Amino acid sequence: MRSIVAVLLPTLAACPIEPDPDFVDPRDGLLFEWEFAGNPASVPDGSAHGYTLALEGTAAADGAAAFDGQAALGRGPDLAEVIPTLGALTLEARVRITDPTDDFTARPIVWVPQTAATGNFGVGLVVNTAARRLQFELVAGDAHVFVYRDQLYDDAWVTVHGTYDGMAAQLWVDGEAPVDAASASGTLDAFDFEFGAQVITVGGRESATERLGCEIRELRGFDRALSAEEVADRHARLSADD
């Protein structure tokens, strides 16, 4: 039987790591890069891999894409096209939650379903609206792991990083180092599909009707876990225009 591991991180995380004034934006291991410049139809891939994100039902919102929480959704490539097996991962989002419907539904910012053997789990950054919870979850090896923190968004822009280095999953909010992590090991496979292609979706799950009311400025994926210093500097860079 597969195990489920959950780690609740307190609202007060460790002190933020100071950004490095000589920081160089990381490009190593970049899988996809979507910067939402108000285009309501599609978002080109800045990683040079060519994974365009198609948008449905979105609107422009001051340098961001606005998702209405009802029909809007973004559809990217099949995960297997990006990389068939992940040994490590970072998901990065700059997001503002605009419609925190109180219904205990987990609504993804970005989501990738995994294999049939893992059940109805996947890889993603998720918002649990009732608990006002930000969550990072994945299936690594035999364990479904999710790390979450409550009361960490309101109506402000937040930077969220979910990292997995092959040994542990961690959740970072606004560049603050987490105080704990969920132990996990194993690859994140994208081979044995339950329903064919496992499409990377934004603002919800492709096969579900629940959507997340939000605005998104930027989304990125890396095939490695960003370091604490990189996470801190990425947040400083993403929040500079607030």
FENLIN-V831499 format. One record per backbone hydrogen bond with DSSP energy under -0.5 kcal/mol. CO is the residue of the C=O (numbers start at 0). NH is the residue of the N-H. Records with the same first field share a line. If there is no record, write none. Layout:
# FENLIN-V831499
CO->NH / NH
This chain:
# FENLIN-V831499
2->143
4->145
6->8 / 147
8->149
10->12
18->20
19->22
22->24
26->29
28->222
31->220
32->34 / 45
33->35 / 218
34->36
37->39
39->57
40->54
42->52
43->34 / 45
44->47
49->51
51->53
52->42
53->74
55->72
58->65
63->60
64->66 / 215
65->58
66->213
68->210
72->55
73->201
74->53
76->199
77->80 / 81
78->81 / 82
83->189
84->86
85->187
88->163
89->221
90->161
91->219
92->94 / 159
93->216 / 217
94->157
95->97 / 214
98->100 / 212
100->102
104->106 / 128
105->107
106->126
108->202
109->124
110->200
111->122
114->117
115->118
120->113
122->111
123->125 / 136
124->108 / 109
125->134
126->106 / 128
127->131 / 132
128->131
130->150
131->150 / 151
132->127
133->148
134->125
135->146
136->123
137->139 / 144
138->140
139->142
141->2
142->139 / 144
143->4
144->137
145->6
146->135
147->8
148->133
157->94 / 159
158->173
159->92
160->162 / 171
161->90
162->169
163->88
165->185
166->183
167->164
168->181
169->162
171->160
172->175
174->16
175->172
176->13
180->182
181->168
186->140 / 188
187->85
190->192
191->115
196->198
197->78
198->200
199->75
200->110
201->73
202->211
204->207
209->204
210->212
211->68 / 213
212->97 / 98
213->66
214->95
215->64
216->35
217->93
218->33
219->91
220->30 / 31
221->89
223->225
226->230
227->231
228->232
229->233
230->234
231->235
232->236
233->237
234->238
236->239
238->241
